[in-house]
Amino acid sequence: MSLSAFQGGPRNLVLAATVSVASLLALAVMAASMTGSNTRQGKRSGGKTKSRNKHKQKVFMRGLYNLGNTCFMNSTLQSLASLEEFNTYADNCVKLLAASSPTNSYSTDAEIAVQLNRVLEQLRPQTSRVSAYSPRALINSLSKKGRWMSSRAEQDAQELFQMVSSTLQATMRESDPSLFNSDFLANNAPIENSIISTTSSSSSSRSVGSEQHLSRRRSSTAACRMPPFANPLLGMAASRIACVKCGYTAAIRHFTFDNLSLTVPRARSTTVEECLSMYTVIDQLDDFKCRYCTVVATLAQTRADIHQCQSELAKLDASSKRAAQQSAVLAALIDQQQQLEQALASNPEAELKGIKLVSPQPGASTKQTMIARTPKILVLHLSRSIFLPTGDTVKNTAHVRLQPLLDISPFSTTGHMNTGASRPISGPDAFSGMTDTDSYAQAQRNNCLYRLNAVVLHAGAHNSGHYVSYRRVPPATDNPSDGASVKLEQPWTEEGRWFMLSDAETSEVSIDSVLSAGTGYMLFYERL
């Protein structure tokens, strides 16, 4: 129920299911805004709404019992259950387990995967009203991995999500270790992870060209070899550090993620795009030691040592033992000079064995991280913690405005990379005069267009409150007899129905209520 997990220390909770006064007030405001939004929607649509409802298939959602401050888990499970790709992934993990090992030999991770899959099956949309479900068996399994799950203390929704994601990944590794080998990242990296070579001694950007075409278009990366039943939550980010002084850009570093934690700006109102902009902003570093500058400083010191050695050698008798020693030192310095010059010409990151590097004065550098490979399911964690100078932590109550669609093209890499320290790693292609439809179509081709599918909200203070969730039900569920849903030419135009779930309580709401809720804590998107 809190915004951060507290695994130790006493709790001042009188009852496990008690919600603070602040959270009750917040929920009241949320309900009021939702009612107002529904009323406005009814006024706008008039009699047409009643006409549509006559032909609308009845859909009911199953709630989850709160077993003692477990709203953080209930809201997360409801959100995950709304993601078809995740449901398929969890089901495949269990099937892979059943085929690879007997049930009585299941590990803790395997037990969690089995119980999670059972809960997800129970949370599918229903055609008739059903009672809430108790996730007690799942809690018992999770408690074997994290004791905090069995406590009645307030916990964090994001921490549970990370536990679920890592557990399923461990389950797949347990079922078939060959799927997880050291070649995975290299075979699936959307941008070649190679050193930017330096050929110029000027202070301009040191690279082979200011831009390098290091990969194919993102649309072609979707065909990269992936292990069967790959985690749809996994994406890849690219990080670059560049020196402002010399312009050198080090190797692009890649790392995988299953969710992105975004800092919410301290403002009255903001957007998801503004939070993503803060994540991908070019940061200034003042204490980074540039490798190129380090090699340059070492080369300068080596040349000075060579000059001094030559001066001393000229004063010695050529046949003396001292002269022989100085000649050996000079030869070693000349060899070191050649190694350093070769490194500057081709690869400053190369290992320089036996050479003591000179540390230059720390200079200004820039660092930026962007999304390099988009996941099928994009999970965004809106970090609302504000750390005060007093050591206290309070909640950032900024209103985060949501939209049904999210285009992450501005925050993703393309087939070109910029090496300038003050320029982004790469940016979206420029298309002038595009309509919304053209823009969405382009973003979809680049695997950058997402639709909002679920939201976890938190009402209350930083260390107490209540979690609820909104989840979307696609139109295919409205008419189960129709079978598989038809693939639309413009999938972003597909409508759906939204439901609010607060533990065992469920109710259908308008999409306006979801978009205007404002207190989002975790956002779940599906790639179109």
N, C-alpha and C positions, 0 to 999 in steps of 0.2 A: 504493500500500500504506500510505501514511501518512495521518494525519488532516488534513494540510494540504499543498497543492501547493508543492513547492520547485523553482523553475524554474532556479536557478543555483547555483553552488558545487559543490565536489567531493563525491563520495559515497564512504562507506567500505564499499561493498558488494563482497565478493570475487567473488561470482557474481550474475548478474541474478536468478536464480531462488531464491536463498538466502533463507530466512525466519529471522528472529531466534529465539534460544532462547526468549525470552519469548513470541513468537507461537506457537511449537510447543507450549509448555506450555499456553497458552490454548486452542489447538485441541484438545489432549488432554482438557482439562477439558470443553470443549464436546461432544466426542464421547462422553465418559463420561456426561454428563448426558443426552445424547440416547439413549444405549443404555438407561440406567435408565428413562427416560420410556417408551421403547418396550416395555420389559419389564413396567412397571406397567400399560401399556395392554393388553398381551396377557393379563395375569392378570385384569384386570377383565372383558374381553370373553369369555375362555375359548374354548370350541369355536365360538362364533358367528362369531369372526373368520375361522376356517378356512372356515366355510360361505360367508361373504360373498366370500372371496377366490376361490372356485371360479367365481363368476359375474362377477368383476370383470374388465373389459377391461384387457389389458396395456398399460401406458403407459411409454415410455422417454423420458428427456430427453437431449439432446445437450449435452455439455460444450464448453468452449472452451480451446484450448491457451494456456498461459502463454508469451508470447513475450518475456519479460524484464520481470519486475515489472509485468505487466499484469493482475494479479488485480483491481485497482481498476476496470478497464474491463470485465472479464469478468462481475463480479458486477452491475455496473450494467446491462449489456446483457441479462443473464438476467432481471433484474427488469423492465425495460422490455418484454421479449418476453412476459411474463406478462399484460400489459395489452392486452386486445383493442381498446379504444378507441385506444390509442397505435399499435398495429399498423395499424389502419385509416387513421389520420392519416398515418403515414409512407408507406403505400402510395399514398394519395391525393396526397401531395406529389410523389411520383415520377411518377404519371400526369399530374399537372398540368404537370410539367416537360416530359415527353415531348410533350405536346400544344402547348406554347408555344415550344419552341426545339429546334434540332437537337442531337444528342448531342455532336458535336464542338465545340460552343460552350459547354458547361457550365462554370459557375464552380466555384470550390473548394467553396462551400456546396452546390451541386448535386451534385458528385461525392460529397461526404460523405453526402448524403441517399440517393443510389443505393446506395452500399456499405452504409449502415446498413440499408436495407430488405432487402438480400440476406442480411445476418446474421440479421435478425429472422425471415426465412422459414426459415432453417436451424435456428432455435431453437424452432420449434413442436414440441409433443409428438409423439412418433413411436409407431407401433404395433409396431416391432421395434427391436432394439438397433442403435445406430449409433455410429460412432467420433466422436471430438471434431472440432470444426471450427476452422480457423485463420482468425482475423480480420485477417490481414496486410494485405489490400487496404484495409480500413477504417482501420487504423492509418496506412497511407501517406497516405490522403486527409486524415485528421485532422492529420497532421504538417504539412501545407501551411498549416493555419490556426494551429496551435500547435506550435512546435518541441519543446515539452516532451513531446509525445506520442511522439516517436521516441527519446527518451532512455531510458536504463535506470534512471533515478532513480525513487524512490518518488513516487507521485502520489496525488491525492485523488479519491474517487468522486464527491463532490458537484460538483467543478469540471468533471468530464467530463460529468455530467448537464446542467449549465448550458450547456456548449458544444453538446451535442446539441440541446437545446431551442431555443436561440437560432439555431442553424444551420437547423433546420427552419422556424422563423419567417422567417428571412431568405430561405429558398428559396421560400416562398409569396409573399413580397413581390416577389421577383425574377420569379416566374411571372405574377403579376397584381397590379401596384401599386395598382389601384383598390380592392382589398380593404382596403387600409390607408390610411385617410384621417383627417383631423383630427376627423371627426364620430363616429368609432367609440366613443370613451369616452362622449361625450355621449348617444349613442343607446342605449347599453347600461348606463348607470349605474343601479344598483338604488335609489339614494337620490339625490334631487334635490340637485345640487351648487350650492346657492344660499346667499346670505349670510343669517345669522341677524340680523334687524333688531332694533334696540334702541329701546324707547320709554319706558323708565323710567330715572330717575336714581338709584334706590335701589341698595343694594348686593346685592340679590337677583339671581337669574339674569335677564340682559337678553335676552329673546327674546319672540317673539309666542307666549305660552303656554309652560308648562314642558315640554310635549311637543308635537311636531308630527308630523302624519301625512304623511310626506314621500314615501312610496312604497306601492305595492301589496304584498300578501303575497309572500314569496319564491317561492311556487309559481307565481305569475303571471310572475315575471321570467324563468322558463325559456323563455318564448315570445319574448323580446327578439330582435331581428334580429341574427343573427351571420353573419359571412362564411362561405361554404361551406368545409368542411373546416377549421373553426376548430381551433386548438390545444386539445386537451382538458385540457392541463396548466394553462391560464390561468384564474386566478381574479382577484377584485378585493377589495382591502382598503380600509377607510375609516379615516381618521385624524382625530382632533379634539383641538384645544387650547382649554382654557377657563381664564379668569382667576379665581382664588380671591377676589381682592380685590373686583372689581366684578361678577363673575358672567357676564361677556361670553363668548360662545362664537363663535369664528370659523367660517368656512366649513368644511364637511366636505371634506377632501381625499381623492381616490380615486387608487389606483395599482394596477397589475396585478402579479401574481406568478405564477411557474411552480413555486415551491416555497417553503415557509416554514422559515426557520432558527430552531429553538427551542433555547434555552439549557437544558441539563440541570442541575437543582439539585444542589448538592454534598451528597448524602445517600447512604446505603447503598442505598436502594431508592426508586423513584419510579414514576410512571405517565405515560402520554402526555398524559392530561388535565391533570396538574399542570404539565407542560411548556407546554401550550397556555395554561394560566392565567397563567403567567409572561409569555407573549407578549402577552396581552390585558389585563394588569394596568394599573390607572391609576397612571401614574408622576408623581412630583412634580418640577416644574421650578422652579429658583430664579432663572434669568437670562433668562427670557422677557419681552419687552416687549409688553404688551397693547396692541392698536391702540385699543381704546376708551379706556383710561386715557391713552394718548398724545394722543388728540383732546381729552379732558377737560382735560389739563394745558395744551395749546395754547390752548384756549378761555379758561381762567383767565388765562393770560398776556396774551391779546388784550384781555380786559376790563380788565385792569390798565393796559395801554397806552392804551386808550381813555380811561380815567379821567384818566390823566396828561396826555394830549393835550388833553382838554377843559379841564383846569386851566390849562395853559400858554396855550391859546387865549383864555381869559377875561381874561388879563392884557395881551393885545395889542390894538393899535388895529385895529379891524375893517377899515380901509381900507389897512392896510400890506401890503407884499409878504410879510412874514413870516407874517402872519395867513392870507394866501391859501395859503401853503405848508402851514401847519398844518392848514387846513381840508381840503386834498387828502389829507394823511396820515390825518386822522380819517375821511374818507369811505372810504378804502381799508381801514382797520381795522374799520369798521362792516360793510363788505362781507365781510371775512374772518370776522367774528363770525357773520354770517348763514350763510355756507358751513359753518362748523364746527357750528353748531346744527342745520343741516339734515342734516349727516352723522350726528350723534348720534341724530337722530330717525328716520333711515331706513337709512343704510348707512355705518357707520364705515370700511369698507374702500374707500369711493369715493376716487378720485384727487382730491387737493386741490392743484390747480396754483397755483404761486406762493406757497404758504404754507409757511413754515419750521416744521416740527413740533418741539415741545418734548419731549425724552425724559424720561419720568417715572422715578422710582426703580424698578429691576426688582423685581417682586413675585412671589409664589408663583402658579404655574399648574399645571394638570394636563394630561397627554397620554395618549391611549389609542388603540390600533389594534385593530380587529375585522375579521372576514371579512364582506364585504358581498355578494359573489357567489361561490358555491361552484363550484369547477371539477369537471369530470367525473372527473378523476384528481387526487387530493390527494397531494402528495409532501411529506413532513416530513423535514427534516434535523435530526438531534439533535446539536447542537454540543457536543462534549465537551472543548474546549480550556480549560485553566485557565492564566491568565497570572500568574506569580509575580512578587513585587516585585524579584526578582533579574534579571528579564528572560527567564527560562526559561519554557518552555511544557510542561505535563504533561497527561496524559490523565485526564479524569474517568471513573472506572470504575463510576459508579452503575449499578445494575441497573434497567433500565427495563422494567416489566411491560407486556405487551401483551394485548389482547383481540381476538377475531375481528371485532367490530363497534366502530365509533367514531361517537358522536353529537356533532357539533360545534355543536349548537344554542346551548349556553351561550357560545360564542365567536363567534357570528355576529349580525349586525344583523337586526332585524325591521322591520315597517312603521312603527314609532314610534321617534322619537329623543328621548333625554333631553338637556337642555341644561345641567343642573346640573354644576358643575365636579367635584363629588365623586361623581357618579353615572355608571354605565356609559353608553356611547353609546346602547345599547339592550340589552334582555335578552329571553330566550325567554318566550313566553306561559306563564302559570302554569296547569297542569292538575293538579288534585289527584285522588288516588285512582286514578292510571293504572297499569295493569299494564305489564309489559315489552313485551308485544305492542302495546298502545295507544301506548306511548312510542315504539317503533320506527316504527310506522305514522305517527305525527305527525311524527317527524323525517324520514321518507322524503318525506312530502308537502311539507315545507319544504326539500327538497334538502339535508338535513344529515346523512343517514345513509350511512356508508361501511363497506365491508368490506375487511379487510386482504388484500392480494393478493401482496405480495412484501416481503422484508426484506433489506437489505444489512447485514452484521455486520462488525465489525473486531476482530480479536484481536491483541494485542500492545501495544506502547508507543505514545506519541503520534507519533513520527517513524519508526516501523518496525512491521512486522507483516504481517498477511494478511487480505484481504477474502474473504468467502464470501457466498452468497446463499441465501435460501429463496424458493421461488416456488410459488404455488398453481395447480393444474390443476382447472378446474371439472368438474362431473359430466358435462357434454355431451361432453367428450373421452373419458370412459370408454366411451361407446357411439357411435362415429362413424357407424354405420349409421342411427342414429335421426334424423339430420339436425339441423335447428335445435333448440336447447334450448327447452323449454316455459317460458313466463313464469310464474313462481310468484306466487300471491296474496300470499305472505309471503316475498319473496326472501332475507330475512336468515336463513331456516331452511335454505337450500341448503348442502349440505356440499361438500367438495372434497378433493383429495389434495395433499399437500405433498411437495416434493423439496428436498434440500440439494444445492447445486452449488458445488464448490470447483475452479475451473478445469476440467480435463478430467474430474474425478471427480464422479459423480452418484449419489444414493441416495434412496430414498423414506423419509420420516420421518413421525412423528405430529405432529398440530397442537400437542400438548402440548410437544413439543420446540421448536417455533417460538416459542410464547408464553412459554416459560421461558428462552429463550436469554439475554435480558438485555442483550447488548452491541450492540443495534441502533444503526446509524449513519444509515441512511436507510430510511424506511417509505413504502410505496406502497399507496394505498387507491383503490378504485373506488367511485364513488357509486352507491347502489342506487336 
